[in-house]
């Protein structure tokens, strides 16, 4: 490894870490959806890693194609810019839709109690929400009380699709093209180090945030968790579109 490649490898690790930390859209959507969907830490970690791989892979493949065919870096930057706009609009659309759905769920899930009389004459009162269509607590599973099972199963794939479109802006012009002046191995090494640094940083922040939130009680806000998750994703999309 020559000195230039060694310096680029170190730079790749640093840039991967810094650009991820400074981009809340890399981790806030996972933290918000994990809380709203009551995902396990294992599931949250796997989804974050999967989306991270999709996130860096798109830029890596684009950079390799550009280098192989001698495409000017400016053209690739324009493509990355378009991809960024698409990712921003997708986050906006998904966040807005999820926010509206979450607000509706919160309204329908406003808890109240009423008396129920059984066939044998005994009666009792129990909590009730309109979202459950007057189904009794002993007839439904705990995971179904907010009616979000279907949305929860779709969310990881929606996030993955969005992150595939999301570009890693510094990777191609700052790291891959300069490395290409040395060797193909240098390009691959720089891209790999950047990818590992980015995914590791994403996952670490998400896990730490989820563990921290788990230890904090938000009982009063629980029924607003979906709405808050949607608002968080909507804000991330707005930040991307605003160039923040």
Residue, then its C-alpha position, 0 to 999 in steps of 0.5 A: x500500500x502506497x502512502x497516498x492510499x494509506x492516507x485515503x484509507x484513514x480519511x475514509x474511516x473518518x469521513x464515514x464516521x463524521x458524515x454519518x454522525x452529522x446526518x440524523x437521517x442515517x439513524x433517527x428513522x430507525x430509532x423512531x420506528x423501533x420505538x413505535x413498532x416495539x421492535x426488539x434490539x436485535x430486529x432494530x440492529x438487523x434492519x439498520x445494518x441492512x439499510x446501511x448496506x443498501x445505502x453505501x452499496x448504491x454509491x460504491x457501485x456507481x463509483x466503480x462503474x464511473x471509474x471503469x468507464x471513465x465517466x467524469x466525476x461531475x456527472x456522477x455528482x449530478x447523478x448522486x444529487x438526483x438520487x439524494x432528491x429522490x431519497x428526500x422526497x421518499x422520506x417526506x412522503x413516507x413520513x407524512x403518510x405515517x404521521x397522518x396514520x399515526x395521528x389517526x391511530x392516536x385518536x382512535x386509541x384514546x382509552x376509556x372504560x365501559x362496563x361489560x355484562x357476561x352471559x352468566x350475569x357477572x359484569x366487569x369494566x375494562x379498557x377500550x379503544x375504538x381501534x380494536x372495534x370493541x374486541x375484549x382484551x382477553x381475545x386479542x394479543x398484546x401485539x395487536x392492541x394498536x392495529x399496526x402489525x401490517x404497517x410494521x411488516x412493511x416499514x423495514x422494506x420501505x426504509x430499505x428502498x429509501x436508503x438504497x436511493x440515498x447517496x453517500x455524497x463524499x465517497x465518490x469525489x473525495x475518496x474513490x476517484x483519488x484512490x483510482x489514481x493508485x490502483x484498483x485495490x486501493x479503490x476497493x479498500x477505500x470503499x470498503x473502509x468507508x462502508x464499514x465506518x458508515x454502517x458501524x456508526x449508524x448501528x452504534x448510534x441507533x443501538x445506544x439511542x434505543x437502549x437509552x430510550x428503553x430505560x426512559x418511561x414515556x407512558x403518556x406519549x405511548x399512543x402517539x409513538x407512531x405519529x412522533x415516528x412519522x414526524x421524525x421521518x418527515x423532518x429528516x426528509x425536509x432537512x435533506x431537501x433543505x440541504x441541511 
